[in-house]
Amino acid sequence: MERYPLLDRKDWSAEQEIAAQALIATPRGEVRGPFIPLLYSASLLDHVQKLGEYLRYDSLLEPRLREVAILVTAVAWSQGYEWQAHARHASAAGVLPETVDAIAQGRDHPGTPQDEREIIAFCRELHADQHVGDARHEAIVRRHGRAGAVELTGICGYYTLLAMVLNVAEIGDPEAIANLR
């Protein structure tokens, strides 16, 4: 965290204090990970954490599927911090350990439930091609509706933003994922 060290609370501006307290009041409970560098731009932190609170905790997609999408995004961005945090959340949400390992290795696992396979395929295609073809899109819409497809895209985008912030701040060892491959 040398590029963006955690600011001492006594040095926070009023805007930083307000943004940090809003973050702390969420289920996150503290300023950590990508929110450390985001605190340098308190207004951005405030907006980002509000979006993230919805996508992470209240999205139309169930937590298990959200976590699968987050893991695919962490792999796409070689983001070790994001991976380590969300691999635990994925397991707690009911994602099979074999599925978590397969995502890390960029492969599929035959025991992965179909709804998770659809999420994985959609997110991989979106990250790799910057587009999702009709077949993948329709599979998500059939199962989750158009709103679910939009929210899944939002989850990928939001966690891409966090991965970019973490990578620029040099938080999270990319080898955390590479070592699983």
C-alpha positions as CSV (number, residue, x, y, z in Angstrom):
1,M,0.0,0.0,0.0
2,E,2.9,2.3,-0.5
3,R,1.3,4.2,-3.3
4,Y,-1.8,5.1,-1.3
5,P,-1.1,4.5,2.4
6,L,-4.1,4.5,4.8
7,L,-4.5,8.1,5.8
8,D,-4.4,8.8,9.5
9,R,-7.9,9.6,10.7
10,K,-6.6,12.8,12.3
11,D,-5.5,14.0,8.9
12,W,-8.9,13.3,7.1
13,S,-10.7,16.3,5.7
14,A,-14.4,16.8,6.6
15,E,-15.4,15.2,3.3
16,Q,-13.1,12.2,3.9
17,E,-14.6,11.7,7.4
18,I,-18.2,11.8,6.0
19,A,-17.3,9.3,3.1
20,A,-15.4,7.0,5.5
21,Q,-18.2,7.0,8.1
22,A,-20.8,6.2,5.3
23,L,-18.6,3.3,4.3
24,I,-18.1,2.1,7.8
25,A,-21.9,2.1,8.4
26,T,-22.4,-0.5,5.6
27,P,-21.8,-4.2,6.1
28,R,-18.2,-3.6,5.2
29,G,-17.6,-2.0,8.6
30,E,-14.2,-0.5,7.9
31,V,-12.0,1.3,5.4
32,R,-10.0,-1.5,3.7
33,G,-8.9,-2.8,0.4
34,P,-9.8,-0.6,-2.6
35,F,-11.4,1.9,-0.2
36,I,-8.0,3.0,1.1
37,P,-6.9,4.6,-2.1
38,L,-10.5,5.7,-2.9
39,L,-10.4,7.7,0.3
40,Y,-8.0,10.1,-1.4
41,S,-11.0,11.1,-3.5
42,A,-13.7,11.2,-0.9
43,S,-16.5,12.1,-3.4
44,L,-15.6,9.2,-5.6
45,L,-15.4,6.8,-2.6
46,D,-18.9,7.9,-1.5
47,H,-20.4,7.3,-5.0
48,V,-18.5,4.0,-5.5
49,Q,-19.4,2.5,-2.2
50,K,-23.1,3.3,-2.7
51,L,-23.1,1.4,-6.0
52,G,-21.1,-1.4,-4.4
53,E,-23.4,-1.7,-1.5
54,Y,-26.3,-2.3,-3.8
55,L,-24.5,-4.7,-6.1
56,R,-22.8,-6.7,-3.4
57,Y,-25.6,-6.9,-0.9
58,D,-29.0,-6.2,-2.6
59,S,-28.7,-7.1,-6.2
60,L,-31.4,-9.2,-7.9
61,L,-28.9,-12.0,-8.3
62,E,-28.4,-14.2,-5.3
63,P,-25.2,-14.0,-3.3
64,R,-23.8,-17.2,-4.7
65,L,-24.1,-16.0,-8.3
66,R,-22.7,-12.5,-7.4
67,E,-19.7,-14.1,-5.9
68,V,-19.1,-16.2,-9.0
69,A,-19.2,-13.1,-11.1
70,I,-16.8,-11.3,-8.8
71,L,-14.3,-14.2,-8.9
72,V,-14.3,-14.3,-12.7
73,T,-13.6,-10.5,-12.7
74,A,-10.8,-10.9,-10.2
75,V,-9.2,-13.5,-12.5
76,A,-9.7,-11.3,-15.5
77,W,-7.8,-8.5,-13.8
78,S,-5.3,-10.7,-11.9
79,Q,-6.5,-9.1,-8.7
80,G,-5.2,-11.1,-5.7
81,Y,-6.9,-9.0,-3.0
82,E,-10.3,-9.2,-4.7
83,W,-9.8,-12.9,-5.3
84,Q,-8.8,-13.7,-1.7
85,A,-11.7,-11.8,-0.2
86,H,-14.3,-13.2,-2.5
87,A,-13.1,-16.8,-2.7
88,R,-14.0,-17.0,1.0
89,H,-17.4,-15.2,0.4
90,A,-18.1,-17.6,-2.5
91,S,-17.5,-20.6,-0.4
92,A,-19.7,-19.2,2.4
93,A,-22.4,-18.5,-0.2
94,G,-22.4,-22.2,-1.3
95,V,-20.1,-22.2,-4.3
96,L,-18.3,-25.5,-4.6
97,P,-14.6,-25.5,-3.8
98,E,-14.0,-27.2,-7.1
99,T,-15.8,-24.4,-8.9
100,V,-13.7,-21.8,-7.2
101,D,-10.5,-23.7,-8.2
102,A,-11.7,-24.1,-11.8
103,I,-12.5,-20.3,-12.0
104,A,-9.0,-19.6,-10.8
105,Q,-7.5,-21.9,-13.4
106,G,-9.7,-20.5,-16.2
107,R,-11.4,-23.8,-16.8
108,D,-14.8,-25.3,-16.2
109,H,-15.8,-27.9,-13.6
110,P,-18.4,-30.5,-14.6
111,G,-20.0,-30.4,-11.1
112,T,-20.7,-26.6,-11.3
113,P,-24.5,-25.9,-11.3
114,Q,-25.9,-24.7,-14.6
115,D,-26.9,-21.3,-13.3
116,E,-23.3,-20.7,-12.2
117,R,-21.9,-22.0,-15.5
118,E,-24.1,-19.4,-17.3
119,I,-22.8,-16.6,-15.0
120,I,-19.2,-17.7,-15.6
121,A,-19.6,-17.9,-19.4
122,F,-21.2,-14.5,-19.5
123,C,-18.6,-12.8,-17.4
124,R,-15.7,-14.5,-19.1
125,E,-17.0,-13.5,-22.5
126,L,-17.7,-9.9,-21.4
127,H,-14.2,-9.5,-20.0
128,A,-12.4,-11.2,-22.9
129,D,-14.4,-9.8,-25.8
130,Q,-15.8,-6.6,-24.3
131,H,-19.1,-7.8,-25.6
132,V,-21.5,-10.7,-24.9
133,G,-23.1,-12.6,-27.8
134,D,-26.8,-13.3,-28.2
135,A,-26.7,-16.9,-26.9
136,R,-25.0,-16.0,-23.6
137,H,-27.1,-12.9,-23.2
138,E,-30.3,-14.8,-23.8
139,A,-29.3,-17.6,-21.3
140,I,-29.0,-14.9,-18.6
141,V,-32.2,-13.1,-19.6
142,R,-34.2,-16.4,-19.6
143,R,-33.0,-17.2,-16.0
144,H,-32.7,-13.7,-14.4
145,G,-34.7,-11.3,-16.7
146,R,-33.3,-8.2,-18.4
147,A,-32.8,-6.5,-15.1
148,G,-30.7,-9.5,-13.9
149,A,-28.6,-9.2,-17.1
150,V,-28.0,-5.5,-16.5
151,E,-27.1,-6.1,-12.9
152,L,-24.7,-8.9,-13.8
153,T,-23.0,-6.5,-16.2
154,G,-22.9,-3.9,-13.4
155,I,-21.3,-6.4,-11.0
156,C,-18.6,-7.1,-13.6
157,G,-18.1,-3.3,-14.2
158,Y,-18.0,-2.4,-10.5
159,Y,-15.5,-5.1,-9.6
160,T,-13.4,-4.2,-12.6
161,L,-13.3,-0.6,-11.3
162,L,-12.2,-1.9,-7.9
163,A,-9.6,-4.2,-9.5
164,M,-8.2,-1.3,-11.5
165,V,-8.0,0.8,-8.3
166,L,-6.3,-2.0,-6.4
167,N,-3.9,-2.8,-9.3
168,V,-2.9,0.9,-9.6
169,A,-2.5,1.1,-5.8
170,E,-0.5,-2.2,-6.0
171,I,-2.7,-3.8,-3.4
172,G,-3.1,-7.5,-3.8
173,D,-0.6,-10.0,-5.1
174,P,-1.5,-11.1,-8.6
175,E,0.3,-14.4,-7.8
176,A,-2.5,-15.2,-5.4
177,I,-4.5,-16.3,-8.4
178,A,-1.6,-17.4,-10.6
179,N,-0.4,-19.9,-7.9
180,L,-3.8,-21.6,-8.2
181,R,-3.4,-22.2,-11.9
